[in-house]
Amino acid sequence: MSGPLRVLIVEDSEADMVLVVRELERGGYDVMWEPVETVEEMAAALETKPWDLVIADYSLPNFSAPAALVLVKERGLDLPFLVVSGTIGEDVAVATMKMGAHDYILKGHMKRLCVAVERELREAEVRRERRRAQEALRETEQRYQTLYASMSEGVGLFELVYDSSGQAVDYKVLDINPAWEGLTQRKKETLIGKRVSEFHANGQAPHLDLLAPVAEMGKPVTFETFFGSLGKQLRISAFSPAKGRFAVTFTDITQQKQLERSLVRVNRALRALSACNQSVVCGVNEEQLLHEVCRIIVSVGQYRLAWVGMREPNEGKSIRPVAWAGHDEGYVHSIQVTWADEERGQGPTGTAIRTAFTSVISDIGKDPRFVPWREEALKRGYGSVVGVPLMSGEEPFGALTIHAAEPNAFDDEELSLLKELADNFAHGILTLRMREERARAEVTLQTQALVLENMVEGSVSWMRMRSSR
C-alpha cells in the first residue's frame, strides 16, 4: 500500500522520529508528519488537523503513549494507534493494547512497522465503513419509525401461533403503531405478546384463513371487512416480512363506503324521480298513475316496496291503500294504519299525513314507533321506511310510503329527491282529478243543454199544434 499518509508522532527524540518516517517512506508512503511532546501540543494537533495515524513512544519526559491514547479516545477519534518503543515490556505492552492501542513495535524491529500500519489502516477503513453502514441503518430505522408513528393507517406486526400438529390456530401481536391504538382504542402495552383471539368475544382470531397463508407462503392479500366491535368498515392489506409472520395495514374506509352508498341512493332516487315525472306527464287516469308510480319506484329506484294510502275523513281517521308494488305479500292490507295520534298512527305513513311532514323510520328492527308492524315487516325484508305526504295546498290528502331493504337507507339528499317526487306525484293526481271533474262537468252541461233543447223543441211543437186548430 502507498500514498499520502498524515502521521502524528508522539516522540521527543529527533533521531527516532527520522527513523519512523524513513521506514514509512521505504514502505511507499508519502509521509506528512508532525511531532508532539506534550498534552497541549497533541490536543492542539488533534483539534486543528485531520490525521490517518498516531505513532507514539511509550514514555516521554512530559508525556506518554497512554496519555496520548486518552486524548484520542476522549475526542471519539478512530485512529490507528501504534506504540513504538525500545524498552517496553510485554506486560506493559499488553496493558496498553487493552487501553485501545492497536499494536506495539520494538524500535529494534522496525521492519514490522509498515506491515502493522498497512493492516491497521485497512482495519480502520473497515471500521469506518461499518460505522457508515450502521449510521445509514439508524437513519433508515429512524425514518421508518417516524413514518410508522405518523401514518394515519393502523399498522401491526403479528406472528402465527401453531398447535401441536403444526396447524395455525391463532396469531399474537408483536407491534402496533399509534394509529392502530387510536383505531381500536387499545393501548400498545396491553396488546404486545397477547393472542388476538383473547380480544374477541367468540374466542377466535379474525380472518385467520386469509392471513395464515400470507405468513406461511408470502403471498400478499387485500380485502375489506366490517368490524362490528369498532363499527367501522376497514380495508386490510397484509404481507409477510418473515416466515410465520405478517404485517397488516388497516385503512378506515367507513366514510368512503358511506359516500358510495349515499351516491347509490341518490342515483336511484334520481332515476325514480325522472321516470315518475314522465309518468305524471303522460298519465291518463288516477288509478293508472298510482300503480305506475309505485311500479317505477320499485323497479327503477330498486326499493323493496312502495304504496300509496289515502286519508279517510272518518271517525277512525283510517288510511285506505289504493296502490302498491314490490315485495308486498299481503302486507299493505294487513297493517291497519291510521293518521290519528295513537299507537297505529305513529308510523311514517300516519305521521306524514297527520303532520304534513316527511317521516322516517331508519331502523325498523329498533325504532319503538314501528312496533305494531315490526314482525311482519322484518319477515318481508324491510329495513327502513319513509312516509312522504301528498299535499293539496297546505292539506295532506294521502301519503307515499317507501320501504328499503337496508337500515339507515335514507339520507338527507335522497329524502329531498323523494319529497320532490311526491310533490310532483301529488300535483299529477290533483291535475287528473281536476281533469276528471272538468270532464264530468262538461258531460253534465251537455246533458242539461240537450234536455233544455228537447224541452224547447217540445214547447214549439205544441204551440204549432194549437195554432193549427
C-alpha positions as CSV (number, residue, x, y, z in Angstrom):
1,M,0.0,0.0,0.0
2,S,1.2,3.5,-0.8
3,G,0.0,7.1,-1.0
4,P,-0.2,10.1,1.3
5,L,-0.1,9.4,5.0
6,R,-0.7,12.0,7.7
7,V,1.1,10.9,10.8
8,L,1.1,12.4,14.3
9,I,4.3,11.3,16.0
10,V,4.5,11.4,19.9
11,E,8.3,11.5,20.3
12,D,11.0,13.6,21.9
13,S,13.9,12.1,20.1
14,E,14.5,13.6,16.7
15,A,16.6,10.6,15.6
16,D,13.7,8.2,16.4
17,M,11.3,10.5,14.5
18,V,13.5,10.3,11.4
19,L,13.8,6.5,11.8
20,V,10.0,6.2,11.8
21,V,9.4,8.5,8.9
22,R,12.2,6.9,6.8
23,E,10.7,3.4,7.4
24,L,7.3,4.6,6.3
25,E,8.8,6.2,3.2
26,R,10.6,3.0,2.4
27,G,7.1,1.3,2.5
28,G,5.9,3.6,-0.3
29,Y,4.1,6.2,1.8
30,D,4.2,10.0,1.1
31,V,4.5,11.0,4.8
32,M,3.3,14.3,6.1
33,W,4.1,14.3,9.8
34,E,4.1,16.5,12.9
35,P,5.9,15.8,16.2
36,V,4.3,16.5,19.6
37,E,5.8,16.1,23.1
38,T,3.2,17.4,25.5
39,V,-0.5,17.1,26.2
40,E,-1.1,20.7,25.0
41,E,0.7,20.1,21.7
42,M,-1.1,16.9,20.9
43,A,-4.5,18.4,21.9
44,A,-3.9,21.3,19.5
45,A,-2.8,19.0,16.7
46,L,-5.9,16.8,17.1
47,E,-8.2,19.8,17.1
48,T,-6.7,21.6,14.1
49,K,-5.8,18.9,11.6
50,P,-7.0,15.5,10.3
51,W,-4.7,12.5,10.9
52,D,-4.5,9.0,9.5
53,L,-2.3,7.5,12.1
54,V,-0.7,8.1,15.5
55,I,2.7,6.6,16.4
56,A,3.8,7.1,20.0
57,D,6.9,6.4,22.1
58,Y,5.7,4.8,25.3
59,S,7.4,7.2,27.6
60,L,8.4,10.9,27.3
61,P,9.7,13.3,29.9
62,N,6.4,15.2,30.0
63,F,4.0,12.9,28.2
64,S,3.3,9.2,27.4
65,A,1.6,6.8,25.0
66,P,-1.2,6.0,27.5
67,A,-1.9,9.7,28.0
68,A,-1.9,10.3,24.2
69,L,-4.3,7.4,23.8
70,V,-6.6,9.0,26.3
71,L,-6.7,12.2,24.3
72,V,-7.6,10.3,21.1
73,K,-10.4,8.4,22.8
74,E,-11.8,11.5,24.5
75,R,-12.4,13.1,21.1
76,G,-14.1,10.0,19.7
77,L,-11.4,9.6,17.0
78,D,-10.9,6.1,15.5
79,L,-7.2,6.5,14.5
80,P,-4.8,3.6,14.3
81,F,-2.6,4.0,17.3
82,L,0.8,2.3,17.3
83,V,3.3,2.2,20.2
84,V,7.0,2.2,19.1
85,S,9.4,1.9,21.9
86,G,12.8,0.5,22.7
87,T,12.3,-0.5,26.3
88,I,8.6,-1.6,26.7
89,G,8.0,-4.8,28.5
90,E,5.4,-7.4,27.4
91,D,3.1,-6.8,30.4
92,V,3.1,-3.0,29.7
93,A,2.5,-3.6,26.0
94,V,-0.5,-5.9,26.8
95,A,-1.9,-3.2,29.2
96,T,-1.5,-0.6,26.5
97,M,-3.3,-2.8,24.0
98,K,-6.2,-3.2,26.4
99,M,-6.4,0.5,26.7
100,G,-7.0,0.7,22.9
101,A,-3.6,0.7,21.2
102,H,-3.7,-1.3,18.1
103,D,-0.1,-2.7,18.1
104,Y,3.3,-2.2,19.6
105,I,6.6,-2.4,17.8
106,L,10.1,-2.5,19.3
107,K,12.5,0.0,17.8
108,G,14.8,-2.9,17.0
109,H,12.2,-4.4,14.8
110,M,11.2,-1.5,12.6
111,K,10.6,-3.7,9.6
112,R,7.2,-4.6,11.2
113,L,6.2,-1.0,11.1
114,C,4.8,-0.8,7.5
115,V,3.1,-4.2,7.8
116,A,1.4,-3.0,11.0
117,V,0.5,0.4,9.5
118,E,-1.0,-1.2,6.4
119,R,-3.0,-3.6,8.4
120,E,-4.3,-1.0,10.9
121,L,-5.2,1.5,8.1
122,R,-7.1,-1.3,6.4
123,E,-8.9,-2.2,9.6
124,A,-9.7,1.5,10.3
125,E,-11.3,1.8,6.9
126,V,-13.3,-1.4,7.6
127,R,-14.5,0.2,10.9
128,R,-15.4,3.5,9.1
129,E,-17.4,1.6,6.5
130,R,-19.1,-0.3,9.3
131,R,-19.9,2.9,11.1
132,R,-21.3,4.5,7.9
133,A,-23.4,1.4,7.3
134,Q,-24.7,1.5,10.9
135,E,-25.4,5.2,10.7
136,A,-27.3,4.7,7.4
137,L,-29.2,1.9,9.1
138,R,-30.0,4.1,12.1
139,E,-31.2,6.8,9.8
140,T,-33.3,4.4,7.9
141,E,-34.8,3.0,11.1
142,Q,-35.4,6.5,12.3
143,R,-37.2,7.4,9.1
144,Y,-39.2,4.1,9.4
145,Q,-40.1,4.8,13.0
146,T,-41.1,8.3,12.2
147,L,-43.2,7.1,9.2
148,Y,-44.6,4.2,11.3
149,A,-45.6,6.5,14.1
150,S,-47.1,9.2,11.9
151,M,-49.1,7.0,9.5
152,S,-52.8,7.6,9.5
153,E,-53.3,3.9,8.7
154,G,-53.1,1.4,11.5
155,V,-50.1,-0.9,11.2
156,G,-49.4,-4.0,13.1
157,L,-46.9,-6.9,13.1
158,F,-48.1,-10.4,14.0
159,E,-46.8,-13.9,14.4
160,L,-48.7,-17.1,13.8
161,V,-49.4,-19.5,16.8
162,Y,-49.4,-23.2,16.0
163,D,-50.9,-26.2,17.8
164,S,-49.1,-29.5,18.4
165,S,-49.9,-30.7,15.0
166,G,-48.4,-27.7,13.3
167,Q,-51.7,-26.1,12.4
168,A,-52.0,-22.3,12.6
169,V,-54.7,-21.7,15.3
170,D,-54.1,-18.1,16.3
171,Y,-51.7,-15.1,15.9
172,K,-50.1,-12.9,18.5
173,V,-49.3,-9.2,18.5
174,L,-45.7,-8.2,18.1
175,D,-46.0,-4.5,17.4
176,I,-48.6,-1.8,16.5
177,N,-48.4,1.9,15.7
178,P,-50.2,4.8,17.4
179,A,-52.9,4.9,14.6
180,W,-53.8,1.3,15.5
181,E,-54.2,2.3,19.1
182,G,-56.5,5.1,18.1
183,L,-58.5,2.8,15.8
184,T,-59.0,0.0,18.3
185,Q,-59.0,2.2,21.5
186,R,-56.5,-0.3,23.0
187,K,-53.1,0.6,24.4
188,K,-50.0,-1.0,22.9
189,E,-48.7,-2.3,26.2
190,T,-52.0,-4.2,26.7
191,L,-51.6,-6.0,23.4
192,I,-48.0,-6.9,22.8
193,G,-47.4,-10.6,23.2
194,K,-51.1,-11.4,23.5
195,R,-53.1,-13.7,21.3
196,V,-55.6,-11.9,19.1
197,S,-58.3,-14.4,20.0
198,E,-58.2,-13.1,23.6
199,F,-59.7,-9.8,22.4
200,H,-62.7,-11.2,20.5
201,A,-65.9,-12.4,22.1
202,N,-66.1,-15.6,20.0
203,G,-62.5,-16.6,21.1
204,Q,-61.3,-16.8,17.5
205,A,-58.7,-14.8,15.7
206,P,-60.5,-12.9,12.8
207,H,-59.6,-13.8,9.2
208,L,-57.1,-16.4,10.2
209,D,-58.0,-18.3,7.0
210,L,-56.8,-15.3,4.9
211,L,-53.8,-14.2,7.0
212,A,-52.2,-17.6,7.8
213,P,-51.3,-18.2,4.1
214,V,-49.7,-14.8,3.9
215,A,-47.3,-15.6,6.7
216,E,-46.6,-19.1,5.5
217,M,-46.4,-18.6,1.8
218,G,-45.6,-14.9,1.5
219,K,-48.4,-14.1,-0.9
220,P,-49.9,-10.7,0.0
221,V,-53.6,-10.2,0.3
222,T,-56.0,-7.2,0.4
223,F,-59.7,-7.4,1.5
224,E,-62.5,-5.3,3.0
225,T,-64.4,-6.2,6.1
226,F,-66.8,-4.7,8.7
227,F,-65.7,-4.8,12.3
228,G,-68.8,-4.8,14.3
229,S,-67.0,-4.2,17.6
230,L,-65.5,-1.0,16.1
231,G,-68.5,0.0,14.0
232,K,-66.1,0.5,11.1
233,Q,-65.6,-0.7,7.6
234,L,-61.9,-1.4,7.0
235,R,-59.6,-2.2,4.1
236,I,-56.9,-4.7,5.3
237,S,-53.7,-5.3,3.4
238,A,-51.3,-8.0,4.6
239,F,-47.8,-9.1,3.6
240,S,-45.1,-11.3,5.1
241,P,-41.8,-9.7,6.3
242,A,-40.5,-13.1,7.5
243,K,-41.7,-16.8,7.6
244,G,-44.5,-17.2,10.1
245,R,-45.1,-13.5,10.4
246,F,-47.3,-11.0,8.7
247,A,-47.7,-7.2,8.8
248,V,-51.1,-5.6,8.4
249,T,-52.3,-2.1,7.5
250,F,-55.8,-1.1,8.4
251,T,-57.4,1.7,6.5
252,D,-60.7,3.1,7.8
253,I,-62.9,3.3,4.7
254,T,-66.2,3.8,6.7
255,Q,-66.7,7.3,5.4
256,Q,-65.8,6.3,1.8
257,K,-68.3,3.5,1.9
258,Q,-70.9,5.8,3.3
259,L,-70.3,8.2,0.5
260,E,-70.5,5.4,-2.0
261,R,-73.8,4.2,-0.6
262,S,-75.1,7.7,-0.5
263,L,-74.3,8.2,-4.1
264,V,-76.1,4.9,-5.0
265,R,-79.1,6.0,-3.0
266,V,-79.2,9.5,-4.6
267,N,-78.8,8.0,-8.1
268,R,-81.7,5.5,-7.5
269,A,-83.9,8.4,-6.2
270,L,-82.9,10.5,-9.3
271,R,-83.8,7.7,-11.6
272,A,-87.1,7.1,-9.9
273,L,-87.9,10.9,-9.9
274,S,-87.2,11.2,-13.7
275,A,-89.3,8.2,-14.6
276,C,-92.1,9.2,-12.3
277,N,-92.2,12.7,-13.8
278,Q,-92.6,11.2,-17.2
279,S,-95.5,9.1,-15.9
280,V,-97.1,12.1,-14.4
281,V,-96.9,14.0,-17.7
282,C,-98.3,11.1,-19.6
283,G,-100.8,9.9,-17.0
284,V,-104.3,9.2,-18.4
285,N,-106.2,8.5,-15.2
286,E,-105.6,8.4,-11.4
287,E,-105.7,4.7,-10.9
288,Q,-103.3,4.1,-13.7
289,L,-100.9,6.8,-12.4
290,L,-101.0,5.5,-8.8
291,H,-100.0,2.0,-9.8
292,E,-97.4,3.1,-12.4
293,V,-95.6,5.4,-9.9
294,C,-95.4,2.6,-7.3
295,R,-94.1,0.2,-10.0
296,I,-91.4,2.7,-11.1
297,I,-90.2,3.4,-7.5
298,V,-89.7,-0.4,-7.0
299,S,-88.3,-1.3,-10.4
300,V,-86.3,1.8,-11.3
301,G,-85.5,3.0,-7.8
302,Q,-84.8,-0.5,-6.6
303,Y,-86.7,-0.1,-3.3
304,R,-88.3,-3.0,-1.6
305,L,-91.9,-1.8,-1.5
306,A,-93.9,1.4,-2.5
307,W,-97.5,2.1,-1.7
308,V,-100.0,4.9,-1.6
309,G,-102.5,5.5,1.1
310,M,-105.4,8.0,1.0
311,R,-106.6,9.8,4.1
312,E,-110.1,9.0,5.1
313,P,-112.0,11.7,6.9
314,N,-113.9,9.2,9.1
315,E,-114.1,8.9,12.8
316,G,-111.3,6.4,13.0
317,K,-109.1,8.5,10.7
318,S,-108.1,5.4,8.7
319,I,-105.8,5.3,5.7
320,R,-107.0,3.5,2.6
321,P,-104.4,1.7,0.5
322,V,-105.1,2.4,-3.2
323,A,-101.9,1.2,-5.0
324,W,-98.7,-0.7,-4.2
325,A,-95.8,-2.5,-5.9
326,G,-92.9,-4.6,-4.8
327,H,-92.4,-7.3,-2.1
328,D,-95.9,-7.0,-0.5
329,E,-97.2,-10.5,0.2
330,G,-100.4,-9.0,1.8
331,Y,-98.5,-6.6,4.0
332,V,-100.2,-3.4,2.9
333,H,-103.7,-4.6,3.6
334,S,-102.8,-6.2,6.9
335,I,-101.1,-3.3,8.7
336,Q,-104.2,-1.2,9.6
337,V,-102.7,2.2,9.6
338,T,-104.4,5.4,10.9
339,W,-103.5,9.1,10.8
340,A,-104.8,9.5,14.3
341,D,-102.3,10.4,17.1
342,E,-102.3,6.9,18.6
343,E,-100.1,3.8,18.5
344,R,-101.0,2.8,15.0
345,G,-100.7,6.4,13.8
346,Q,-97.0,6.7,14.9
347,G,-95.6,5.0,11.8
348,P,-94.2,7.0,8.9
349,T,-97.5,6.9,6.9
350,G,-99.8,8.2,9.6
351,T,-97.3,10.7,10.9
352,A,-96.7,12.1,7.3
353,I,-100.5,12.6,6.9
354,R,-101.1,14.0,10.4
355,T,-98.1,16.4,10.5
356,A,-97.8,17.2,6.7
357,F,-94.0,16.4,7.1
358,T,-91.8,13.6,5.8
359,S,-91.4,10.9,8.5
360,V,-88.6,8.3,8.5
361,I,-88.0,5.1,10.4
362,S,-84.3,4.5,9.9
363,D,-84.2,1.0,11.6
364,I,-87.4,-1.0,11.6
365,G,-85.8,-3.5,14.0
366,K,-85.1,-0.9,16.7
367,D,-87.4,2.0,16.4
368,P,-90.2,1.7,19.0
369,R,-92.6,3.7,16.8
370,F,-92.8,0.7,14.4
371,V,-93.6,-2.0,17.0
372,P,-97.1,-2.7,15.7
373,W,-95.8,-3.7,12.2
374,R,-92.2,-4.8,13.0
375,E,-92.7,-8.6,12.9
376,E,-94.4,-8.6,9.5
377,A,-92.1,-6.0,8.1
378,L,-88.9,-7.9,9.1
379,K,-90.4,-11.1,7.6
380,R,-90.6,-9.4,4.2
381,G,-87.0,-8.0,4.4
382,Y,-87.8,-4.3,5.2
383,G,-85.0,-2.5,6.9
384,S,-86.2,1.1,6.9
385,V,-89.2,3.1,5.7
386,V,-90.1,6.7,4.8
387,G,-93.6,8.3,4.5
388,V,-93.9,11.4,2.4
389,P,-97.2,13.4,2.5
390,L,-99.1,14.0,-0.7
391,M,-100.2,17.6,-0.4
392,S,-103.2,19.6,-1.8
393,G,-102.2,23.1,-0.9
394,E,-101.5,23.0,2.9
395,E,-103.5,19.9,3.5
396,P,-102.3,16.2,3.0
397,F,-104.7,14.0,1.1
398,G,-102.6,10.9,1.4
399,A,-99.0,9.6,1.7
400,L,-96.4,7.8,-0.5
401,T,-94.7,5.2,1.6
402,I,-91.4,3.6,0.5
403,H,-89.6,0.7,2.2
404,A,-85.9,-0.1,1.7
405,A,-84.2,-3.4,2.4
406,E,-81.3,-2.0,4.5
407,P,-81.5,0.0,7.7
408,N,-80.5,3.7,7.5
409,A,-81.2,3.7,3.8
410,F,-82.4,7.3,3.5
411,D,-80.0,10.3,3.8
412,D,-81.0,14.0,3.5
413,E,-80.2,14.3,-0.2
414,E,-82.3,11.2,-1.0
415,L,-85.2,12.4,1.1
416,S,-85.1,15.7,-0.6
417,L,-85.4,14.0,-4.0
418,L,-88.2,11.7,-2.7
419,K,-90.1,14.8,-1.4
420,E,-89.8,16.3,-4.9
421,L,-91.1,13.1,-6.4
422,A,-94.0,13.0,-4.0
423,D,-94.9,16.7,-4.7
424,N,-94.8,16.1,-8.5
425,F,-96.9,12.9,-8.0
426,A,-99.4,14.8,-5.9
427,H,-99.6,17.5,-8.5
428,G,-100.3,14.9,-11.2
429,I,-103.0,13.2,-9.1
430,L,-104.7,16.6,-8.5
431,T,-104.4,17.5,-12.1
432,L,-106.0,14.3,-13.2
433,R,-108.8,14.8,-10.6
434,M,-109.4,18.3,-11.9
435,R,-109.4,17.0,-15.5
436,E,-111.9,14.3,-14.5
437,E,-114.1,16.8,-12.7
438,R,-114.0,19.1,-15.7
439,A,-114.9,16.2,-17.9
440,R,-117.8,15.3,-15.6
441,A,-118.9,19.0,-15.6
442,E,-118.8,19.1,-19.3
443,V,-120.9,16.0,-19.6
444,T,-123.4,17.4,-17.1
445,L,-123.6,20.7,-19.1
446,Q,-124.0,18.8,-22.3
447,T,-126.8,16.7,-20.8
448,Q,-128.5,19.7,-19.4
449,A,-128.3,21.5,-22.7
450,L,-129.7,18.6,-24.6
451,V,-132.6,18.3,-22.1
452,L,-133.3,22.1,-22.5
453,E,-133.1,21.8,-26.2
454,N,-135.6,19.0,-26.2
455,M,-137.9,20.9,-23.9
456,V,-137.8,24.0,-26.2
457,E,-138.5,21.9,-29.3
458,G,-141.4,20.2,-27.5
459,S,-142.9,23.5,-26.5
460,V,-142.6,24.9,-30.0
461,S,-144.3,21.8,-31.5
462,W,-147.1,22.0,-29.0
463,M,-147.7,25.7,-29.8
464,R,-147.8,24.9,-33.5
465,M,-150.3,22.3,-33.0
466,R,-152.5,24.7,-31.0
467,S,-152.3,27.3,-33.6
468,S,-153.2,25.0,-36.5
469,R,-156.5,24.1,-34.8
